[in-house]
Amino acid sequence: MSQSEIERVTEVKRKHEKDLMRLPNVVAVGVGFRTRGGARTGEACIVVSVKAKVPASQLKPGQAIPSSIEGVPVDVVETGEIQAQPRS
């Protein structure tokens, strides 16, 4: 994994983060490593966290999260709601 690869993924994420956050169920967008079959790969990707995964057949046109953006892979991860915890 090269620094330039991480920088490219980060730049593409920045350009598309607002649009991704507008999609139903999306709670966060970040940069990380793709997970396949429960195992982390060494492939850098945009990680889109959702409240719950929904079958594509239940989404309206334009609501599906793309599998890649500008050639950068996108990994959808079900996280549930994300809430900030107050500092002690």
C-alpha positions as CSV (number, residue, x, y, z in Angstrom):
1,M,0.0,0.0,0.0
2,S,1.6,3.2,-1.1
3,Q,1.1,6.7,0.3
4,S,0.0,7.9,-3.1
5,E,-2.7,5.3,-3.2
6,I,-4.1,6.4,0.2
7,E,-3.9,10.0,-0.9
8,R,-5.9,9.2,-4.1
9,V,-8.6,7.3,-2.1
10,T,-8.8,10.2,0.4
11,E,-9.2,12.8,-2.4
12,V,-11.9,10.8,-4.1
13,K,-13.7,10.4,-0.8
14,R,-13.5,14.1,-0.1
15,K,-15.0,14.9,-3.5
16,H,-18.0,12.6,-3.1
17,E,-18.6,12.5,0.7
18,K,-21.5,14.9,0.7
19,D,-23.3,13.0,-2.0
20,L,-22.8,9.7,-0.2
21,M,-24.0,11.2,3.1
22,R,-27.3,12.1,1.4
23,L,-28.1,8.5,0.6
24,P,-30.6,6.6,2.8
25,N,-29.1,4.8,5.8
26,V,-25.6,6.3,5.4
27,V,-24.2,7.4,8.7
28,A,-20.5,7.9,7.9
29,V,-17.9,7.9,5.1
30,G,-14.3,7.2,5.6
31,V,-11.1,5.6,4.2
32,G,-10.0,2.1,5.2
33,F,-9.3,-1.4,3.9
34,R,-11.9,-3.5,2.1
35,T,-13.3,-6.5,4.0
36,R,-14.2,-9.7,2.1
37,G,-15.6,-12.7,3.8
38,G,-15.0,-11.2,7.2
39,A,-11.3,-10.7,6.5
40,R,-9.6,-7.4,5.9
41,T,-7.7,-7.2,2.6
42,G,-4.8,-4.8,1.9
43,E,-7.0,-3.0,-0.7
44,A,-7.6,0.7,0.2
45,C,-11.2,1.8,-0.3
46,I,-13.9,4.3,0.6
47,V,-15.8,2.8,3.5
48,V,-19.5,3.8,3.7
49,S,-21.1,3.0,7.0
50,V,-24.9,2.3,7.0
51,K,-27.5,1.8,9.7
52,A,-28.6,-1.4,7.9
53,K,-27.8,-3.1,4.6
54,V,-30.8,-3.0,2.3
55,P,-31.2,-5.1,-0.9
56,A,-30.8,-3.1,-4.0
57,S,-34.2,-4.2,-5.1
58,Q,-35.7,-2.2,-2.2
59,L,-34.0,1.1,-3.2
60,K,-35.3,3.7,-5.5
61,P,-33.3,4.7,-8.5
62,G,-30.2,6.8,-7.4
63,Q,-30.3,5.5,-3.8
64,A,-27.8,2.6,-4.3
65,I,-24.2,3.1,-3.1
66,P,-21.9,2.5,-6.0
67,S,-19.4,-0.3,-5.9
68,S,-16.6,2.1,-7.0
69,I,-16.2,5.8,-7.5
70,E,-13.6,7.1,-10.0
71,G,-12.0,3.7,-10.0
72,V,-11.8,3.6,-6.2
73,P,-13.5,0.6,-4.6
74,V,-16.4,1.3,-2.1
75,D,-17.0,-1.1,0.8
76,V,-20.4,-0.8,2.5
77,V,-20.3,-1.7,6.2
78,E,-23.4,-2.1,8.5
79,T,-22.7,-0.3,11.7
80,G,-26.1,0.7,13.0
81,E,-26.6,4.2,14.4
82,I,-23.5,6.2,15.3
83,Q,-23.9,8.5,18.3
84,A,-21.3,10.7,20.0
85,Q,-20.7,10.0,23.7
86,P,-20.5,13.0,26.0
87,R,-17.0,13.6,27.5
88,S,-16.6,12.9,31.2
